[in-house]
Amino acid sequence: MAKGLGGWVVMVLLMGVLESASGLGVNWGTISINPLPPGYVVKLLQANGIKKVKLFDADFDVLRSLAGTDIEVMVAAPNDMLSRLAYTDGAADDWVKENVTAYNFQGGVNIRWVAVGNEPFLTGYNGSYLNSTLPALRNIVNALQKAGQADTVKAIIPFNADILDGAALPSQTRFKVEYLDQILPMLQIFNNTNAPFSVNLYPFISKYQNPDFPLDFAFFMGTTSPVNDPPNVYNNALDASLDALIAALRAAGYPNMPVLLGEIGWPTDGNEFATVALAGQYNQQLINHLQSNVGTPLRPGVFTEFYMFGLLDENIKSILPGPYERHWGMFFYDGVAKYDLNLAGVPLHSSVSVILPLSNFHLQFRISVIAK
C-alpha cells in the first residue's frame, strides 16, 4: 500500500486512464480469520454489477468460483515469488501454465491481467525487489507469449508513490532518478505489449500523515487551495495527481501510455478521518468524477479504469501502518454493506439478503448484498 509523499500533488499519487466499456473494479483481499466462501463473494460481485476484480494471488478456490462468469480478473504473482520468477529457469512458464492457461479458456475464467508483484519499489522494502522485478516481468511476458495468451492477457506492475520525485507541480513531476534503470525498460515492455502503467492511490494516507492536507481538495468539492500550474488550475487531488504521472510518462518518452489505477479508496475506522460517512462520501465522489469522463487538463475526455480498495474488510491484516488497515472494505468482513453506493450509474441499496451458515464460526451471518 502506497505511502504519502511531501507535496499535496504527489502525496495522493496517481489516477489512471484506460479505454473500457465499464471501468469500475474492486480489489478482493482475503486476509481474514474466516474469509467468506469465494462463491458467495462472486454472488456479491454479480449482484452489484461489478465486472472487474483484482486479486493478490491466484488462489485455486477463488479462481474456480469465477469460472463461467463474465467478470474480468487480475491474478497476481506476489512479491515473494519475484526472485524465483526472475532467476529460476522455467519458473515463469510454469506459473503461467498453472495460473493463467489452466483457467483462461472459453467458459473458464476471464483473466485479463497478471500483476507482477505489488508495489515492489515501496521504500519500506529497502530495495528487496529492486533487481528482481524487471527480469520477473520480462519472463512473465515471454511466458504469456509462448503460451498463446499474450493477445488477451497483459502483464503489469502495480506501482506506488515512491517512484515519483515529489515535484511541487504536476508538470514538473518525473520518475526518481534512482529507479530509471528499472523503470525505463519496464515502460518499453508495457509499450511493446500494449499494457498500461498501473499505480495505486491513497489520498487518505496523505491526510493521515499530514492533517493539514485539505479534505476538500481530496473530495472533489472545490478547494480554497488550488494547485496553479499554468495554464492549468487543479481543484482536486485526482486530476493533479494524474497529470503529474502523465508528465512523468511524457518526460520518459511515453506521452500516450494508458494508465490503470490498481487501488483507490477510503477506510471507515481506525483514525479520526476514517469514518463510514467520509468513506461513503469519498468513494461516491470518486466514482461520479470518473464516470463523468471529464478526464484531466492533459487528457480531457479520457475514461478511467480503476479498482476500488477494497471489497471486504480484512480483519487480520497487519496494523503496522495504522489500525485503519483492517477497514478499507465497502463491506464488513462478513459481507454486510457499510453504506449505500452508486456503483454503476444508478442508485444501489441493500435489498437482497441471504443467510450464510459458517460452520467454523458455529454462527450464521446475514450477508446484505447491495443490488440494483
KENULUM-352988 format. One record per residue (C-alpha): residue number from 1; residue in one letter; y, z, x. Coordinates in pm, 1 decimal, decimal comma. Layout:
BEGIN
+-----+---------+----------+----------+----------+
! num ! residuo !        y !        z !        x !
+-----+---------+----------+----------+----------+
! NUM !       a !        Y !        Z !        X !
...
+-----+---------+----------+----------+----------+
END
This chain:
BEGIN
+-----+---------+----------+----------+----------+
! num ! residuo !        y !        z !        x !
+-----+---------+----------+----------+----------+
!   1 !       m !      0,0 !      0,0 !      0,0 !
!   2 !       a !    336,4 !   -104,0 !    142,0 !
!   3 !       k !    580,8 !    149,0 !    278,6 !
!   4 !       g !    955,8 !    115,8 !    225,3 !
!   5 !       l !   1194,8 !     -3,4 !    493,2 !
!   6 !       g !   1550,1 !     77,9 !    584,3 !
!   7 !       g !   1760,1 !   -155,7 !    369,3 !
!   8 !       w !   1763,7 !   -191,6 !     -8,4 !
!   9 !       v !   1662,8 !   -557,4 !      7,3 !
!  10 !       v !   1350,3 !   -533,9 !    219,4 !
!  11 !       m !   1260,5 !   -179,5 !    120,6 !
!  12 !       v !   1126,9 !   -321,1 !   -202,1 !
!  13 !       l !    970,7 !   -620,2 !    -26,2 !
!  14 !       l !    895,8 !   -939,9 !   -197,2 !
!  15 !       m !    820,4 !  -1113,8 !   -519,4 !
!  16 !       g !    630,3 !  -1439,3 !   -541,9 !
!  17 !       v !    621,4 !  -1785,9 !   -684,9 !
!  18 !       l !    318,2 !  -1994,4 !   -769,8 !
!  19 !       e !    297,4 !  -2251,7 !  -1048,0 !
!  20 !       s !     45,8 !  -2138,8 !  -1309,6 !
!  21 !       a !     -9,4 !  -2158,9 !  -1682,5 !
!  22 !       s !    -39,4 !  -1783,3 !  -1705,8 !
!  23 !       g !     97,9 !  -1578,8 !  -1419,4 !
!  24 !       l !     14,1 !  -1219,1 !  -1501,9 !
!  25 !       g !   -286,5 !  -1049,8 !  -1346,1 !
!  26 !       v !   -393,1 !   -693,4 !  -1273,5 !
!  27 !       n !   -542,3 !   -502,8 !   -982,6 !
!  28 !       w !   -874,5 !   -341,5 !  -1070,8 !
!  29 !       g !   -933,8 !    -43,7 !   -842,3 !
!  30 !       t !  -1240,8 !    178,1 !   -871,2 !
!  31 !       i !  -1164,0 !    486,3 !   -660,1 !
!  32 !       s !  -1254,1 !    729,8 !   -938,6 !
!  33 !       i !  -1511,1 !   1005,7 !   -958,4 !
!  34 !       n !  -1667,4 !    834,5 !  -1260,7 !
!  35 !       p !  -1525,9 !    481,5 !  -1286,5 !
!  36 !       l !  -1555,0 !    309,3 !  -1621,1 !
!  37 !       p !  -1857,1 !     80,2 !  -1654,7 !
!  38 !       p !  -1748,4 !   -269,1 !  -1549,1 !
!  39 !       g !  -1849,1 !   -422,4 !  -1881,8 !
!  40 !       y !  -1601,3 !   -201,2 !  -2067,1 !
!  41 !       v !  -1325,4 !   -283,1 !  -1821,3 !
!  42 !       v !  -1385,8 !   -653,3 !  -1882,3 !
!  43 !       k !  -1352,0 !   -590,5 !  -2257,5 !
!  44 !       l !  -1023,2 !   -415,1 !  -2181,8 !
!  45 !       l !   -901,1 !   -719,5 !  -1990,2 !
!  46 !       q !  -1009,5 !   -960,3 !  -2262,3 !
!  47 !       a !   -860,0 !   -752,4 !  -2544,0 !
!  48 !       n !   -524,4 !   -767,4 !  -2368,2 !
!  49 !       g !   -537,4 !  -1137,4 !  -2288,1 !
!  50 !       i !   -535,8 !  -1068,8 !  -1914,1 !
!  51 !       k !   -664,7 !  -1381,6 !  -1741,9 !
!  52 !       k !   -648,3 !  -1279,3 !  -1376,3 !
!  53 !       v !   -793,3 !   -984,4 !  -1187,7 !
!  54 !       k !   -764,3 !   -881,5 !   -824,5 !
!  55 !       l !  -1045,8 !   -678,3 !   -670,2 !
!  56 !       f !  -1055,1 !   -481,2 !   -345,9 !
!  57 !       d !  -1411,8 !   -577,9 !   -256,1 !
!  58 !       a !  -1690,0 !   -793,6 !   -400,9 !
!  59 !       d !  -1897,8 !   -537,8 !   -589,2 !
!  60 !       f !  -2213,3 !   -681,8 !   -747,9 !
!  61 !       d !  -2185,2 !   -495,1 !  -1079,2 !
!  62 !       v !  -1817,4 !   -581,7 !  -1119,2 !
!  63 !       l !  -1872,4 !   -949,8 !  -1045,9 !
!  64 !       r !  -2174,7 !   -963,9 !  -1274,2 !
!  65 !       s !  -1961,3 !   -822,0 !  -1556,1 !
!  66 !       l !  -1704,9 !  -1100,0 !  -1505,1 !
!  67 !       a !  -1962,4 !  -1379,1 !  -1523,1 !
!  68 !       g !  -1921,6 !  -1613,7 !  -1817,3 !
!  69 !       t !  -1559,9 !  -1515,6 !  -1880,6 !
!  70 !       d !  -1254,7 !  -1730,9 !  -1813,7 !
!  71 !       i !  -1092,1 !  -1458,3 !  -1603,5 !
!  72 !       e !   -972,7 !  -1577,7 !  -1262,8 !
!  73 !       v !  -1096,7 !  -1345,4 !   -988,6 !
!  74 !       m !   -976,7 !  -1249,8 !   -642,5 !
!  75 !       v !  -1254,6 !  -1099,4 !   -432,4 !
!  76 !       a !  -1178,5 !   -922,4 !   -106,3 !
!  77 !       a !  -1321,3 !   -856,8 !    236,9 !
!  78 !       p !  -1190,9 !   -506,3 !    319,7 !
!  79 !       n !  -1013,5 !   -423,6 !    643,8 !
!  80 !       d !  -1319,3 !   -252,4 !    789,6 !
!  81 !       m !  -1500,2 !   -588,0 !    779,6 !
!  82 !       l !  -1233,6 !   -786,2 !    964,9 !
!  83 !       s !  -1374,0 !   -731,1 !   1312,7 !
!  84 !       r !  -1723,2 !   -839,9 !   1208,5 !
!  85 !       l !  -1589,8 !  -1146,2 !   1026,7 !
!  86 !       a !  -1379,2 !  -1234,1 !   1329,3 !
!  87 !       y !  -1626,7 !  -1187,8 !   1611,9 !
!  88 !       t !  -1985,6 !  -1192,5 !   1480,3 !
!  89 !       d !  -2145,6 !  -1536,1 !   1469,2 !
!  90 !       g !  -2230,9 !  -1638,8 !   1114,5 !
!  91 !       a !  -2078,4 !  -1328,6 !    954,0 !
!  92 !       a !  -1813,6 !  -1521,8 !    760,4 !
!  93 !       d !  -2069,4 !  -1781,1 !    647,3 !
!  94 !       d !  -2298,7 !  -1504,8 !    523,0 !
!  95 !       w !  -2012,8 !  -1325,7 !    346,7 !
!  96 !       v !  -1902,1 !  -1639,1 !    162,6 !
!  97 !       k !  -2259,8 !  -1721,4 !     66,2 !
!  98 !       e !  -2323,2 !  -1370,7 !    -70,2 !
!  99 !       n !  -1986,7 !  -1303,9 !   -233,9 !
! 100 !       v !  -1849,7 !  -1643,8 !   -337,9 !
! 101 !       t !  -2116,7 !  -1912,9 !   -359,0 !
! 102 !       a !  -2368,3 !  -1679,9 !   -526,1 !
! 103 !       y !  -2129,7 !  -1628,5 !   -821,0 !
! 104 !       n !  -1892,2 !  -1923,8 !   -829,5 !
! 105 !       f !  -2071,5 !  -2182,6 !  -1043,6 !
! 106 !       q !  -2041,5 !  -2318,9 !  -1397,8 !
! 107 !       g !  -2098,5 !  -2023,9 !  -1628,9 !
! 108 !       g !  -2069,2 !  -1778,7 !  -1341,4 !
! 109 !       v !  -1763,0 !  -1602,8 !  -1201,8 !
! 110 !       n !  -1434,4 !  -1791,6 !  -1181,9 !
! 111 !       i !  -1349,4 !  -1697,1 !   -823,4 !
! 112 !       r !  -1016,6 !  -1842,4 !   -714,0 !
! 113 !       w !   -910,6 !  -1631,7 !   -416,1 !
! 114 !       v !  -1059,0 !  -1448,7 !   -119,3 !
! 115 !       a !   -834,6 !  -1173,8 !     16,3 !
! 116 !       v !   -897,4 !  -1133,8 !    388,6 !
! 117 !       g !   -811,8 !   -768,3 !    439,5 !
! 118 !       n !   -537,1 !   -578,0 !    262,3 !
! 119 !       e !   -202,3 !   -512,3 !    430,6 !
! 120 !       p !   -371,1 !   -531,6 !    772,6 !
! 121 !       f !    -41,1 !   -511,7 !    963,4 !
! 122 !       l !     67,3 !   -188,0 !    796,8 !
! 123 !       t !    240,4 !     26,3 !   1058,5 !
! 124 !       g !     18,0 !    321,8 !    972,6 !
! 125 !       y !   -286,7 !    132,6 !   1101,2 !
! 126 !       n !   -137,8 !    137,8 !   1453,0 !
! 127 !       g !   -239,5 !   -220,0 !   1524,3 !
! 128 !       s !   -608,4 !   -164,7 !   1446,8 !
! 129 !       y !   -639,2 !   -501,4 !   1270,0 !
! 130 !       l !   -368,2 !   -693,5 !   1451,1 !
! 131 !       n !   -601,8 !   -904,3 !   1663,3 !
! 132 !       s !   -894,6 !   -944,6 !   1423,0 !
! 133 !       t !   -712,6 !  -1063,7 !   1109,5 !
! 134 !       l !   -627,9 !  -1416,1 !   1225,5 !
! 135 !       p !   -978,3 !  -1507,3 !   1350,6 !
! 136 !       a !  -1128,9 !  -1349,5 !   1038,4 !
! 137 !       l !   -902,4 !  -1566,1 !    821,9 !
! 138 !       r !   -990,0 !  -1875,8 !   1022,5 !
! 139 !       n !  -1363,5 !  -1806,7 !    994,2 !
! 140 !       i !  -1347,6 !  -1741,6 !    617,7 !
! 141 !       v !  -1154,9 !  -2067,0 !    567,1 !
! 142 !       n !  -1414,8 !  -2256,8 !    769,8 !
! 143 !       a !  -1696,9 !  -2087,6 !    578,4 !
! 144 !       l !  -1542,4 !  -2185,5 !    244,5 !
! 145 !       q !  -1518,1 !  -2544,7 !    363,4 !
! 146 !       k !  -1880,1 !  -2553,1 !    481,3 !
! 147 !       a !  -1992,9 !  -2402,5 !    150,5 !
! 148 !       g !  -1808,5 !  -2668,3 !    -50,1 !
! 149 !       q !  -1580,1 !  -2406,3 !   -207,1 !
! 150 !       a !  -1251,7 !  -2482,3 !    -32,5 !
! 151 !       d !  -1108,4 !  -2711,1 !   -301,0 !
! 152 !       t !  -1102,6 !  -2433,7 !   -561,2 !
! 153 !       v !  -1117,9 !  -2107,6 !   -361,6 !
! 154 !       k !   -832,5 !  -2022,2 !   -125,2 !
! 155 !       a !   -824,0 !  -1757,1 !    146,1 !
! 156 !       i !   -512,1 !  -1540,5 !    156,7 !
! 157 !       i !   -393,3 !  -1219,1 !    321,1 !
! 158 !       p !   -203,1 !   -962,5 !    111,2 !
! 159 !       f !     79,7 !   -856,2 !    342,8 !
! 160 !       n !    326,9 !   -568,0 !    319,8 !
! 161 !       a !    688,4 !   -498,8 !    414,3 !
! 162 !       d !    611,4 !   -422,8 !    777,6 !
! 163 !       i !    602,1 !   -792,7 !    859,6 !
! 164 !       l !    977,7 !   -837,4 !    792,5 !
! 165 !       d !   1260,2 !   -738,1 !   1022,2 !
! 166 !       g !   1469,5 !   -533,5 !    777,9 !
! 167 !       a !   1782,3 !   -750,3 !    780,1 !
! 168 !       a !   2064,5 !   -634,7 !    553,5 !
! 169 !       l !   2092,0 !   -965,3 !    365,5 !
! 170 !       p !   1822,7 !  -1188,6 !    216,2 !
! 171 !       s !   1942,5 !  -1498,2 !    402,8 !
! 172 !       q !   1919,3 !  -1318,7 !    738,2 !
! 173 !       t !   1562,5 !  -1192,3 !    696,5 !
! 174 !       r !   1298,9 !  -1305,7 !    944,7 !
! 175 !       f !    941,9 !  -1216,7 !   1032,5 !
! 176 !       k !    926,8 !   -949,6 !   1300,9 !
! 177 !       v !    906,0 !  -1098,6 !   1647,8 !
! 178 !       e !    607,4 !   -883,7 !   1741,7 !
! 179 !       y !    398,9 !  -1043,2 !   1464,8 !
! 180 !       l !    491,8 !  -1407,3 !   1521,1 !
! 181 !       d !    189,5 !  -1483,7 !   1739,9 !
! 182 !       q !    -28,3 !  -1394,2 !   1440,8 !
! 183 !       i !    195,6 !  -1495,4 !   1150,2 !
! 184 !       l !    279,1 !  -1849,7 !   1264,0 !
! 185 !       p !    -82,0 !  -1974,3 !   1292,2 !
! 186 !       m !   -159,5 !  -1798,3 !    963,2 !
! 187 !       l !    124,3 !  -1990,0 !    798,9 !
! 188 !       q !    -18,7 !  -2312,6 !    937,7 !
! 189 !       i !   -359,4 !  -2228,0 !    787,7 !
! 190 !       f !   -206,2 !  -2145,4 !    449,2 !
! 191 !       n !     -8,2 !  -2468,7 !    455,7 !
! 192 !       n !   -309,5 !  -2680,5 !    553,9 !
! 193 !       t !   -526,3 !  -2529,2 !    278,5 !
! 194 !       n !   -257,5 !  -2522,3 !      5,4 !
! 195 !       a !   -279,4 !  -2143,6 !    -10,1 !
! 196 !       p !     15,3 !  -1918,3 !    -98,4 !
! 197 !       f !    172,9 !  -1643,5 !    105,4 !
! 198 !       s !     71,0 !  -1313,8 !    -56,8 !
! 199 !       v !    276,7 !   -994,7 !    -45,8 !
! 200 !       n !    279,4 !   -653,0 !   -213,1 !
! 201 !       l !    593,6 !   -492,5 !   -357,5 !
! 202 !       y !    659,8 !   -126,4 !   -435,9 !
! 203 !       p !   1019,3 !    -51,4 !   -540,9 !
! 204 !       f !    903,8 !    296,5 !   -644,8 !
! 205 !       i !    826,1 !    381,6 !   -282,9 !
! 206 !       s !   1177,9 !    272,9 !   -190,9 !
! 207 !       k !   1311,7 !    523,8 !   -443,9 !
! 208 !       y !   1060,5 !    787,1 !   -332,1 !
! 209 !       q !   1168,4 !    757,0 !     30,2 !
! 210 !       n !   1539,5 !    718,0 !    -41,1 !
! 211 !       p !   1674,4 !    899,3 !   -350,4 !
! 212 !       d !   1999,1 !    700,6 !   -315,2 !
! 213 !       f !   1816,6 !    375,7 !   -387,8 !
! 214 !       p !   1976,9 !    265,0 !   -719,0 !
! 215 !       l !   1738,8 !    260,5 !  -1014,0 !
! 216 !       d !   1948,4 !      3,1 !  -1198,3 !
! 217 !       f !   1900,5 !   -235,9 !   -905,2 !
! 218 !       a !   1522,3 !   -196,7 !   -934,3 !
! 219 !       f !   1511,8 !   -203,3 !  -1315,3 !
! 220 !       f !   1693,9 !   -534,1 !  -1380,5 !
! 221 !       m !   1975,6 !   -353,8 !  -1562,5 !
! 222 !       g !   2261,8 !   -496,2 !  -1363,6 !
! 223 !       t !   2399,0 !   -280,8 !  -1087,8 !
! 224 !       t !   2713,4 !   -123,2 !   -954,1 !
! 225 !       s !   2581,8 !   -204,0 !   -605,4 !
! 226 !       p !   2504,8 !   -577,8 !   -592,9 !
! 227 !       v !   2395,6 !   -746,7 !   -272,3 !
! 228 !       n !   2656,6 !  -1004,9 !   -176,1 !
! 229 !       d !   2506,7 !  -1285,5 !     32,0 !
! 230 !       p !   2749,0 !  -1577,1 !    -16,5 !
! 231 !       p !   2726,3 !  -1797,0 !   -206,3 !
! 232 !       n !   2472,1 !  -1577,0 !   -387,2 !
! 233 !       v !   2510,0 !  -1237,3 !   -550,7 !
! 234 !       y !   2195,7 !  -1035,4 !   -622,2 !
! 235 !       n !   2197,7 !   -792,1 !   -912,6 !
! 236 !       n !   1832,6 !   -689,8 !   -893,1 !
! 237 !       a !   1594,8 !   -598,9 !   -614,9 !
! 238 !       l !   1330,2 !   -850,2 !   -716,3 !
! 239 !       d !   1543,2 !  -1160,6 !   -665,9 !
! 240 !       a !   1699,1 !  -1027,1 !   -346,3 !
! 241 !       s !   1361,3 !   -939,7 !   -200,2 !
! 242 !       l !   1201,4 !  -1268,5 !   -297,5 !
! 243 !       d !   1481,0 !  -1467,1 !   -139,4 !
! 244 !       a !   1450,4 !  -1251,9 !    173,6 !
! 245 !       l !   1091,6 !  -1370,1 !    207,0 !
! 246 !       i !   1185,9 !  -1728,5 !    129,2 !
! 247 !       a !   1449,0 !  -1713,4 !    404,0 !
! 248 !       a !   1186,1 !  -1589,1 !    649,0 !
! 249 !       l !    948,8 !  -1868,1 !    547,0 !
! 250 !       r !   1227,8 !  -2124,6 !    585,2 !
! 251 !       a !   1309,3 !  -1998,2 !    932,9 !
! 252 !       a !    941,3 !  -2022,1 !   1025,7 !
! 253 !       g !    931,1 !  -2385,4 !    912,9 !
! 254 !       y !    772,2 !  -2349,5 !    567,6 !
! 255 !       p !   1058,0 !  -2369,5 !    314,0 !
! 256 !       n !    835,7 !  -2471,5 !     23,2 !
! 257 !       m !    535,6 !  -2245,0 !     73,4 !
! 258 !       p !    442,7 !  -2078,3 !   -256,9 !
! 259 !       v !    425,6 !  -1700,7 !   -275,9 !
! 260 !       l !    183,3 !  -1480,4 !   -466,8 !
! 261 !       l !    261,9 !  -1117,2 !   -542,3 !
! 262 !       g !    -55,2 !   -919,2 !   -485,9 !
! 263 !       e !     62,1 !   -580,1 !   -611,1 !
! 264 !       i !    361,6 !   -450,1 !   -804,2 !
! 265 !       g !    406,4 !   -161,0 !  -1044,6 !
! 266 !       w !    538,9 !    188,7 !  -1107,6 !
! 267 !       p !    342,3 !    517,0 !  -1124,5 !
! 268 !       t !    350,2 !    763,9 !  -1412,7 !
! 269 !       d !    307,3 !   1100,9 !  -1239,1 !
! 270 !       g !    323,8 !   1278,1 !   -905,3 !
! 271 !       n !    700,8 !   1262,4 !   -847,6 !
! 272 !       e !   1022,5 !   1322,0 !  -1041,2 !
! 273 !       f !   1077,3 !    945,1 !  -1059,7 !
! 274 !       a !    715,9 !    876,5 !  -1158,0 !
! 275 !       t !    707,7 !    917,6 !  -1535,3 !
! 276 !       v !    542,7 !    739,3 !  -1824,9 !
! 277 !       a !    884,0 !    640,1 !  -1960,1 !
! 278 !       l !   1008,2 !    492,9 !  -1631,9 !
! 279 !       a !    678,5 !    315,8 !  -1562,0 !
! 280 !       g !    671,9 !    156,8 !  -1905,4 !
! 281 !       q !   1034,5 !     51,6 !  -1873,1 !
! 282 !       y !    996,6 !    -90,4 !  -1523,7 !
! 283 !       n !    678,3 !   -283,1 !  -1595,8 !
! 284 !       q !    820,4 !   -431,1 !  -1916,4 !
! 285 !       q !   1144,6 !   -535,3 !  -1747,9 !
! 286 !       l !    945,3 !   -687,2 !  -1462,9 !
! 287 !       i !    722,2 !   -886,4 !  -1698,2 !
! 288 !       n !   1019,1 !  -1002,9 !  -1904,7 !
! 289 !       h !   1205,1 !  -1117,6 !  -1595,4 !
! 290 !       l !    912,5 !  -1309,0 !  -1450,5 !
! 291 !       q !    806,0 !  -1469,5 !  -1776,7 !
! 292 !       s !   1161,2 !  -1592,3 !  -1833,5 !
! 293 !       n !   1104,6 !  -1841,2 !  -1549,1 !
! 294 !       v !   1460,8 !  -1788,1 !  -1428,7 !
! 295 !       g !   1349,8 !  -1783,4 !  -1066,8 !
! 296 !       t !   1587,3 !  -1683,6 !   -788,0 !
! 297 !       p !   1901,6 !  -1836,2 !   -637,0 !
! 298 !       l !   1692,4 !  -2000,6 !   -363,7 !
! 299 !       r !   1413,9 !  -2111,5 !   -601,7 !
! 300 !       p !   1562,6 !  -2143,2 !   -950,1 !
! 301 !       g !   1327,3 !  -2205,1 !  -1239,0 !
! 302 !       v !   1010,9 !  -2134,5 !  -1038,6 !
! 303 !       f !    733,6 !  -1946,3 !  -1216,6 !
! 304 !       t !    583,0 !  -1637,2 !  -1054,1 !
! 305 !       e !    217,7 !  -1544,6 !  -1033,8 !
! 306 !       f !    173,6 !  -1169,7 !   -994,8 !
! 307 !       y !    -78,6 !   -887,8 !  -1018,0 !
! 308 !       m !     25,5 !   -558,4 !  -1174,8 !
! 309 !       f !    -81,2 !   -245,2 !   -990,3 !
! 310 !       g !   -282,5 !   -123,1 !  -1144,6 !
! 311 !       l !   -504,2 !   -146,0 !  -1447,0 !
! 312 !       l !   -652,2 !    206,2 !  -1429,9 !
! 313 !       d !   -564,6 !    534,9 !  -1262,4 !
! 314 !       e !   -790,0 !    622,9 !   -968,5 !
! 315 !       n !   -844,3 !    997,3 !   -964,4 !
! 316 !       i !   -995,5 !   1038,5 !   -618,2 !
! 317 !       k !   -758,8 !    815,6 !   -420,8 !
! 318 !       s !   -608,7 !    974,1 !   -113,6 !
! 319 !       i !   -283,7 !   1153,5 !   -190,0 !
! 320 !       l !   -171,6 !   1149,9 !    171,7 !
! 321 !       p !    120,0 !    914,0 !     87,7 !
! 322 !       g !    201,9 !   1131,9 !   -216,4 !
! 323 !       p !     47,9 !   1268,5 !   -539,1 !
! 324 !       y !    165,0 !    956,4 !   -724,0 !
! 325 !       e !   -114,2 !    755,7 !   -556,7 !
! 326 !       r !   -356,0 !    851,4 !   -835,0 !
! 327 !       h !   -126,0 !    746,6 !  -1119,3 !
! 328 !       w !    -46,7 !    374,6 !  -1089,6 !
! 329 !       g !   -255,4 !    263,2 !  -1386,8 !
! 330 !       m !   -131,1 !    118,3 !  -1713,5 !
! 331 !       f !   -433,8 !    307,5 !  -1848,1 !
! 332 !       f !   -560,2 !    652,1 !  -1757,2 !
! 333 !       y !   -881,2 !    653,3 !  -1553,3 !
! 334 !       d !  -1083,5 !    696,7 !  -1875,3 !
! 335 !       g !   -928,2 !    388,1 !  -2033,9 !
! 336 !       v !   -666,6 !    547,4 !  -2261,1 !
! 337 !       a !   -343,8 !    346,6 !  -2274,3 !
! 338 !       k !    -36,7 !    524,3 !  -2137,5 !
! 339 !       y !    234,8 !    318,7 !  -2306,5 !
! 340 !       d !    285,1 !      5,4 !  -2513,6 !
! 341 !       l !    347,8 !   -303,4 !  -2307,3 !
! 342 !       n !    413,7 !   -665,6 !  -2393,7 !
! 343 !       l !    181,5 !   -842,8 !  -2150,8 !
! 344 !       a !    163,7 !  -1194,2 !  -2290,0 !
! 345 !       g !    479,2 !  -1277,4 !  -2478,4 !
! 346 !       v !    401,7 !  -1083,7 !  -2798,0 !
! 347 !       p !    420,1 !   -710,0 !  -2866,3 !
! 348 !       l !     97,3 !   -525,8 !  -2791,5 !
! 349 !       h !     -9,7 !   -193,1 !  -2932,9 !
! 350 !       s !   -310,0 !     38,4 !  -2929,6 !
! 351 !       s !   -510,0 !    -86,4 !  -3225,1 !
! 352 !       v !   -873,2 !   -117,8 !  -3111,7 !
! 353 !       s !  -1086,9 !    179,1 !  -3013,7 !
! 354 !       v !  -1447,4 !    217,1 !  -2911,8 !
! 355 !       i !  -1646,7 !    528,5 !  -2831,7 !
! 356 !       l !  -1793,7 !    508,0 !  -2483,6 !
! 357 !       p !  -2067,4 !    759,3 !  -2400,7 !
! 358 !       l !  -2071,7 !    851,7 !  -2033,1 !
! 359 !       s !  -2393,4 !   1040,3 !  -1976,6 !
! 360 !       n !  -2291,7 !   1162,1 !  -1634,5 !
! 361 !       f !  -1989,9 !   1332,9 !  -1794,3 !
! 362 !       h !  -2200,6 !   1477,0 !  -2078,1 !
! 363 !       l !  -1899,5 !   1388,5 !  -2292,2 !
! 364 !       q !  -1763,1 !   1098,9 !  -2493,0 !
! 365 !       f !  -1431,3 !    944,4 !  -2401,8 !
! 366 !       r !  -1230,1 !    744,7 !  -2650,0 !
! 367 !       i !  -1110,5 !    422,7 !  -2495,2 !
! 368 !       s !   -792,0 !    296,9 !  -2654,9 !
! 369 !       v !   -777,1 !    -74,8 !  -2592,1 !
! 370 !       i !   -438,8 !   -239,4 !  -2622,1 !
! 371 !       a !   -497,3 !   -550,1 !  -2829,0 !
! 372 !       k !   -284,0 !   -813,4 !  -2995,9 !
+-----+---------+----------+----------+----------+
END
